[in-house]
Amino acid sequence: MQDTIAFASDYVAEKVTAKHKTSILDTLHTELELSLTDGISNPYLGSCFKQMAHQILQNGGSFEVCSLDDSRTCLQTFPQEKEIFRFSTIDEIKDGKYYRLANQKFPTIDAILAPKVLFQMTIATKHPIEMVGLKRLYDKLLKTEDIQFFFVVPAQLYDGFQKQKFITTDDDPLRIPVWIKNHVKQYVLKIDLS
């Protein structure tokens, strides 16, 4: 079982991460090596990485991505977001804007760019996709085109990151809805923290 560490709020997380960024980056590099060799991940550093990744993605730009379905690589460009949007309920999400979670209780994703881009930040090599969150987001997603599910990882994990499995509460792969099997495509997106 893995412990979960969460900041009291995004404001606290942003301030702690900004103040201790150099120390966090040094520790993150060391911990990533442990994660790669032993499969152990540090929840505190995972939370800090998530904050940094949000800031980097919201600044926009081009990012190296690799399809976890066919190993093709390309550059993916995201626009700069001048305003920070957060959602507590699915109804708050509007198309074309980068939304972060208003709380840490939502399964499956850390951010969404509706109607076709989902983000999950992680410093773990294994991070299964919980279908309960995808089902909750169903009304905000495309129905007939591909949905891009990006695992946002530090550069050290990028090359070795593999396709993740979809899980239900009882980890039964037979219950994967057709729209998820056919339209949710997995990618890994590299964040260079150096």
C-alpha positions as CSV (number, residue, x, y, z in Angstrom):
1,M,0.0,0.0,0.0
2,Q,1.3,3.5,-0.9
3,D,0.9,6.5,1.4
4,T,-0.7,9.6,0.0
5,I,0.6,13.0,0.9
6,A,-1.4,16.0,0.0
7,F,-0.8,19.7,0.6
8,A,-3.5,21.6,2.5
9,S,-4.3,23.5,-0.7
10,D,-2.9,24.3,-4.1
11,Y,-1.8,27.6,-2.8
12,V,0.3,25.9,-0.1
13,A,1.7,23.5,-2.6
14,E,2.7,26.3,-5.0
15,K,4.4,28.3,-2.2
16,V,6.3,25.3,-0.7
17,T,7.4,24.1,-4.2
18,A,8.5,27.6,-5.2
19,K,10.4,28.2,-2.0
20,H,12.2,24.8,-2.0
21,K,12.5,24.3,-5.8
22,T,16.3,23.7,-5.9
23,S,16.2,21.3,-3.0
24,I,13.2,19.5,-4.4
25,L,14.8,19.1,-7.8
26,D,18.0,17.6,-6.3
27,T,16.0,15.2,-4.2
28,L,13.7,14.4,-7.1
29,H,16.6,13.4,-9.3
30,T,18.0,11.0,-6.5
31,E,14.5,9.6,-5.8
32,L,13.9,9.0,-9.5
33,E,16.9,6.8,-9.6
34,L,15.5,4.7,-6.7
35,S,12.2,4.6,-8.4
36,L,13.7,3.2,-11.6
37,T,15.8,0.6,-9.8
38,D,13.5,-0.4,-6.9
39,G,10.0,0.7,-8.1
40,I,9.7,2.9,-5.0
41,S,8.1,6.4,-5.3
42,N,8.0,9.3,-2.9
43,P,4.5,10.8,-2.5
44,Y,5.8,14.2,-1.3
45,L,8.1,14.5,-4.3
46,G,5.3,13.3,-6.5
47,S,3.1,16.2,-5.2
48,C,6.0,18.7,-5.8
49,F,6.5,17.3,-9.3
50,K,2.8,17.7,-10.1
51,Q,2.9,21.4,-9.1
52,M,6.0,22.0,-11.3
53,A,4.5,20.1,-14.2
54,H,1.2,22.1,-14.0
55,Q,3.2,25.4,-14.1
56,I,5.3,24.2,-17.1
57,L,2.3,23.0,-19.1
58,Q,0.3,26.2,-18.3
59,N,3.2,28.2,-19.7
60,G,2.6,26.4,-23.0
61,G,5.1,25.3,-25.5
62,S,6.2,22.2,-27.4
63,F,6.8,18.9,-25.5
64,E,8.3,15.6,-26.6
65,V,5.7,12.9,-26.5
66,C,5.7,9.2,-27.3
67,S,2.7,7.1,-28.1
68,L,2.5,4.2,-25.7
69,D,0.5,2.3,-28.4
70,D,2.9,2.3,-31.3
71,S,6.1,4.1,-29.9
72,R,5.9,7.0,-32.4
73,T,7.4,10.2,-31.1
74,C,6.5,13.8,-31.9
75,L,6.3,17.3,-30.5
76,Q,3.0,18.2,-28.9
77,T,2.2,21.9,-28.6
78,F,0.0,23.4,-25.9
79,P,-1.1,27.1,-25.7
80,Q,-0.1,29.3,-22.8
81,E,-2.8,29.7,-20.3
82,K,-2.8,33.1,-18.7
83,E,-5.5,32.2,-16.2
84,I,-5.5,29.2,-13.9
85,F,-8.8,27.3,-14.1
86,R,-9.8,24.8,-11.4
87,F,-12.8,22.4,-11.3
88,S,-14.6,20.8,-8.3
89,T,-17.4,19.4,-10.4
90,I,-17.4,18.1,-14.0
91,D,-20.0,20.8,-15.1
92,E,-17.5,23.6,-14.5
93,I,-15.2,22.3,-17.2
94,K,-15.3,24.3,-20.5
95,D,-13.7,23.3,-23.8
96,G,-10.3,24.6,-24.8
97,K,-9.1,25.6,-21.3
98,Y,-6.6,23.9,-19.1
99,Y,-8.4,22.8,-15.9
100,R,-6.6,21.6,-12.7
101,L,-8.4,19.8,-9.9
102,A,-9.7,22.1,-7.2
103,N,-9.1,19.3,-4.7
104,Q,-7.0,16.1,-4.7
105,K,-10.0,13.7,-4.5
106,F,-10.7,13.1,-8.2
107,P,-9.5,9.8,-9.6
108,T,-7.7,9.2,-12.8
109,I,-6.4,12.7,-13.9
110,D,-4.7,15.8,-12.6
111,A,-5.8,18.1,-15.4
112,I,-8.0,18.2,-18.5
113,L,-8.0,20.2,-21.7
114,A,-11.5,19.3,-22.8
115,P,-12.8,17.7,-25.0
116,K,-9.9,15.5,-25.9
117,V,-6.8,15.9,-23.7
118,L,-6.3,14.4,-20.2
119,F,-3.1,14.7,-18.0
120,Q,-1.8,12.5,-15.2
121,M,1.4,13.7,-13.6
122,T,3.5,10.9,-12.1
123,I,7.0,10.0,-10.9
124,A,6.0,6.3,-10.7
125,T,6.8,3.8,-13.4
126,K,3.4,2.1,-12.8
127,H,0.2,4.2,-12.7
128,P,-2.9,2.3,-13.8
129,I,-5.8,4.4,-15.2
130,E,-8.9,4.2,-13.0
131,M,-11.9,4.0,-15.3
132,V,-14.2,5.5,-12.7
133,G,-12.7,8.9,-13.4
134,L,-13.0,8.5,-17.2
135,K,-16.7,7.5,-16.8
136,R,-17.3,10.7,-14.7
137,L,-15.7,12.8,-17.5
138,Y,-17.6,11.1,-20.3
139,D,-20.0,14.0,-21.0
140,K,-17.0,16.4,-21.4
141,L,-15.0,14.1,-23.8
142,L,-15.2,13.4,-27.5
143,K,-17.4,10.4,-28.4
144,T,-16.1,9.6,-31.9
145,E,-12.5,10.8,-32.0
146,D,-9.4,9.8,-30.1
147,I,-8.9,11.1,-26.6
148,Q,-5.2,11.8,-25.7
149,F,-4.3,10.5,-22.2
150,F,-0.9,12.0,-21.3
151,F,1.3,10.6,-18.5
152,V,3.4,13.6,-17.7
153,V,6.7,12.4,-16.3
154,P,10.2,13.7,-15.6
155,A,12.8,13.2,-18.4
156,Q,14.4,10.4,-16.5
157,L,11.3,8.2,-16.7
158,Y,10.3,9.1,-20.2
159,D,12.3,6.5,-22.3
160,G,11.3,3.5,-20.1
161,F,7.6,4.4,-19.4
162,Q,5.2,1.8,-20.7
163,K,1.6,1.5,-21.5
164,Q,-0.6,1.4,-18.4
165,K,-3.6,-0.8,-17.8
166,F,-7.1,0.3,-17.2
167,I,-8.5,-0.8,-13.9
168,T,-11.9,-1.0,-12.3
169,T,-12.5,-1.1,-8.5
170,D,-12.1,-4.8,-8.6
171,D,-9.3,-4.7,-11.3
172,D,-11.5,-6.6,-13.8
173,P,-10.3,-5.9,-17.4
174,L,-13.4,-7.4,-18.9
175,R,-15.5,-4.4,-17.8
176,I,-13.7,-1.8,-20.0
177,P,-16.3,0.1,-21.9
178,V,-15.9,0.0,-25.7
179,W,-15.4,3.8,-25.9
180,I,-12.4,3.6,-23.6
181,K,-10.9,0.7,-25.5
182,N,-11.3,2.3,-28.8
183,H,-10.8,6.0,-28.2
184,V,-8.5,6.6,-25.2
185,K,-5.0,6.6,-26.5
186,Q,-2.0,6.7,-24.1
187,Y,1.1,8.9,-24.4
188,V,4.0,9.8,-22.3
189,L,5.0,13.5,-22.2
190,K,8.5,14.5,-21.1
191,I,9.1,17.3,-18.6
192,D,12.7,18.4,-18.4
193,L,13.4,19.8,-15.0
194,S,17.1,20.5,-15.5
